[in-house]
């Protein structure tokens, strides 16, 4: 499977991500030709230059458009995209990004997504960034996108709505909905833009993948920072199964406060365990006990063994090599009466066979709309059926 990892240590914006993907091998001419299918109301020009950011070389893309204060609604952008001849996956993913932005802006300002004036992100250069990123991912054959944790600083920014705190309210709303991991940094600048946040929230999974690396694309931000203001996209493929040996680690515990086990499970998962589960058992003298089991990569066996020995009362554990079969999976978001709900879609032989709503997102939407969780779950499940027919 062809995959890509967005290393956003200095943040992310639409133009940084687009620059990195162009740097990875997509020709500017090919992108410009594909963008012509949008039939945009104004002429645009793309410039790609090589720049130095500190000691690092990077590709910087600039979208040149006429000065315009045209504020677009979601319906205006949807009409522009829907009337194009974009590949279906590019069209749907681009629409998903703008719907995320509209949902976030609506929540921030207390209005319907359809009433949102997009202001900055409705400008032509933002449309080019969003569609351009999706076109490049499609041209590169990326089947799964991953992303690193995102940096955030503090300060303020001046926008069409006036002076706003950083991270910008819409950006923060998008990242909260995506449960994106954030890292604090000492910076008064906007490191993650709403467009950059929406692209990753709509398209990426926030985790580091195992990858057989093939190439790296490096995109430059516009601002000069005390460090290299760049974004890197690592492109490669998922490693063969034999490169990822797994182990099953188990221990039986009958002399420990069971309340602590919940914390142990959390620590094991955060340390890299692929799965952790508890099984009630009986041990000698008919004492009730718990069997702690976890599945992990062989490379992480030592760390997890030390964690188990340090944080539980066990004196030892069993380890045995295993292998497992895995179905392919995709991550999508679907429109429901309760907002966008993420879905995990299972694939067998390249065909989508099952869609499962993300439970925590359903809980959050149910709390927001004050409805039963099952109402949200069923709405997302129904909306997800359309994915299985494509």
TAVENFEN-V44446 format. One record per backbone hydrogen bond with DSSP energy under -0.5 kcal/mol. CO is the residue of the C=O (numbers start at 1). NH is the residue of the N-H. Records with the same first field share a line. If there is no record, write none. Layout:
BEGIN
CO=NH / NH
END
This chain:
BEGIN
1=238
2=143 / 144
3=236
4=146
5=7 / 234
6=8 / 148
7=9 / 232
8=11 / 151
12=193
13=17
14=18
15=19
16=20
17=21
18=22
19=23
20=24
21=26
22=25
27=31
28=32
29=33
30=34
31=35
32=36
33=36
34=37
35=38
36=39
43=66
45=64
47=62
49=51 / 60
51=53 / 58
52=54
53=56
56=53
58=51 / 60
59=61 / 220
60=49
62=47 / 64
63=65
64=45
70=72
72=118
73=77
74=78
75=79
76=80
77=81
78=82
79=83
81=84
87=91
88=92
89=93
90=94
91=95
92=96
93=97
94=98
95=99
96=100
97=101
98=102
99=103
100=104
101=105
102=106
103=107
104=108
105=109
106=110 / 111
112=115 / 116
113=116
116=118
118=121
119=122
120=123
123=126 / 127
124=128
125=129
126=130
127=131
128=132
129=133
130=134
131=135
132=136
133=137
134=138
135=139
136=140
137=141 / 142
138=141
144=4
145=205
146=6
150=183
152=185
155=166
157=159 / 164
159=162
162=159
164=157
168=172
169=173
170=174
171=175
172=176
173=177
174=178
175=180
176=179
181=150
183=152
185=187
187=154
189=191
191=12 / 193
193=197
194=198
195=199
196=200
197=201
198=202
199=203
200=204
203=145
205=147 / 207
207=209
211=213
212=237
215=235
217=233
218=59
219=231
223=225
227=225
228=230
229=221
230=10
231=219
232=7 / 234
233=217
234=5
235=214 / 215
236=3
237=212
240=243
241=244
245=298
246=322
247=249 / 296
248=320
249=294
250=318
251=292
253=290
257=260
258=261 / 262
259=262 / 263
260=264
261=265
262=266
263=267
264=268
265=269
266=270
267=271
268=273
269=272
275=295
277=293
279=291
281=289
283=286
284=287
287=283
289=281
290=253 / 292
291=279 / 293
292=251
293=277
294=249
295=274 / 275
296=247
297=300
298=301
300=304
301=305
302=306
303=307
304=308
305=309
306=310
307=311
308=312
318=250
320=248
322=246
328=347
330=345
332=343
334=341
336=339
339=336
341=334
342=358
343=332 / 345
344=356
345=330
346=353 / 354
347=328
348=351
351=348
354=346
356=344
357=359
358=362
359=363
360=364
361=365
362=366
363=367
364=368
365=369
366=370 / 371
372=375 / 376
373=377
374=378
375=379
376=380
377=381
378=382
379=383
380=384
381=385
382=385
383=386
384=387 / 388
385=388
386=389
387=390
END
